[in-house]
Amino acid sequence: MMYAEGIGVRENIEKGVEYLKAAGNYGPAMEALKHYKKSLFGVWRRK
């Protein structure tokens, strides 16, 4: 979440999404993933 939001570290949405996916079925992580989508060119963006 820190990487995706840029909290205390440089924002890196791709790395943040990777960590959120690694969290598996953890409720808050699944909810946070709903705020991101992959663009046509394969780059992760906020919705």
ZAMAR-158735 format. One record per residue (C-alpha): residue number from 1; x, y, z negated; residue in one letter. Coordinates in pm, 1 decimal, always signed. Each point is the difference from the previous one (the first is absolute). Layout:
N
   resi         px         py         pz   resn
    NUM          X          Y          Z      A
...
***
This chain:
47
   resi         px         py         pz   resn
      1       +0.0       +0.0       +0.0      M
      2     +286.4     +236.6      -77.5      M
      3     +146.3      -33.2     +348.8      Y
      4     -335.2      +30.6     +177.0      A
      5      -91.2     +314.9     -196.0      E
      6     +351.2     +146.6      -29.4      G
      7      -14.1      +15.7     -381.7      I
      8     +354.0      +53.7     -133.0      G
      9     +154.1     -142.5     +317.5      V
     10       +6.5      +92.0     +365.2      R
     11     -328.2      -95.4     +169.6      E
     12      +28.3     -323.4     +198.9      N
     13     -346.1     -128.5      +86.8      I
     14     +131.3     -311.5     +175.1      E
     15     +195.0     -111.4     -306.9      K
     16     -291.3      +90.1     -228.6      G
     17     -243.2     -209.4     +204.9      V
     18     +248.1     -288.1       -6.8      E
     19       +2.6       +8.9     -382.5      Y
     20     -379.1      +32.5      -18.0      L
     21      -37.9     -307.3     +221.9      K
     22     +248.0     -190.4     -218.5      A
     23     -222.0      +69.0     -303.2      A
     24     -247.1     -253.7     +139.1      G
     25     -348.0       -4.5     -151.4      N
     26      +69.3     +269.8     -259.3      Y
     27     -311.4     +220.9       +9.1      G
     28     +158.2     +349.0       -6.1      P
     29     +249.3      -99.6     +271.6      A
     30     -277.4     -134.0     +223.3      M
     31     -194.3     +324.1      -51.3      E
     32     +307.2     +211.4      +81.6      A
     33      +58.2     -193.7     +324.9      L
     34     -339.1     +116.0     +122.5      K
     35     +143.6     +353.0      +29.1      H
     36     +258.6      -96.2     +263.2      Y
     37      -19.8     -122.5     +357.2      K
     38     +247.2      -91.0     +271.6      K
     39       -1.1     +231.6     +301.8      S
     40       -1.8     -107.8     +362.1      L
     41     +380.1      +27.2       +0.2      F
     42      +47.6     -216.8     -312.1      G
     43      +60.1     +284.0     -245.6      V
     44     -185.5       -0.2     -333.1      W
     45     -210.5     +310.2      -67.0      R
     46     -250.0     +116.1     -260.7      R
     47     -362.0      -18.1     +109.8      K
***
